[in-house]
Each structure stands twice: as structure tokens, then as C-alpha cells.
Amino acid sequence: MIIGSGSLAVWLLLRYYQTRKRFVAQPSVEEKDQGQKMILPLRLQACERLILFLERISPETLVMRIQSPGMTVQQLHASLIRTIREEFEYNLSQQLYISATSWEKVRSAKEEIITLINSVTSGIPDNASSHELVKAILKASVEKDSSPVMIAIESIRDQINP
């Protein structure tokens, strides 16, 4: 059987990589354990930061922290949305340490809160006080069947305590 030069080259390359692969060291169990020990504190810190983020953007906490006397509806609305987005961007890197499912729930909670604020704001007259917007946001938040913040927090907790 005659092997063409191209086939011979492919065969030699495959043989070379198979031989080389046998000699490449695989991480030991101890090395894997050490890696897990190093990442665990980072994962716990990420979970803490994300739970803090979620608590800070919950409508009840957010409106009380952001509202100040003399704000217009538009000013309060803009401040609420800006605060949520800034805090989310600040915590973006934490997604590396949690599951994709938990991250999706965090992202979804943020989006649902923004949607709630936008929809409530659209029903408030422009000349109303920001206090009226706060009352409407709190009322809408309480009337919601499930809290997106609590759903996301539970997902993160499940990762810590499986």
C-alpha cells in the first residue's frame, strides 16, 4: 500500500500529538482541591455582593434611598433607573462566580423592576410630586404576585446551600 505524502504528513502529525498527549501532566486531585479552596471565597463574596445588589434595587429600599424633597416625578424616575443600571454594571463581573441560571434571575429581576418603575411612572401626571410616584411604586410592588428580587435571592442561596 502506498501512502501519499499528504496522508503521511497527517498520520505523522496525529501520531506526534497522541504521543505528546500521554506525557502532558493532568492536574492532580490535590491541585483540583486547592483550586476549589481558592475559588470558594470568591464565589461567596460574589453571592454576597449580588444579594446586596438585589436588596438595594428592591423597590421598597430603592425609592426610600433615592427620593429627596423637591424632586419632580421625572427627576425621581431618572434617578431610580440610573441607580439600578449603575449598580448592575458595577456587579457585572460577579456573574463569573454563579450559575447561568442564577445570573439570569438577577438580570431578570433588574429588568422587571425597571419595567415596573417605567409603567407606574407613565400613569403619574408630570405635575405630580415625587411622593405620589413613590406611593404608586410601593403599591405596585406590594400587589405583585411574586417578587423578582426574592426569586433571584433564593436562586443564589440555593447555590451556597445545595
Order of alpha helices (4+ residues) and beta strands (2+ residues): alpha-alpha-alpha-alpha-alpha-alpha-alpha
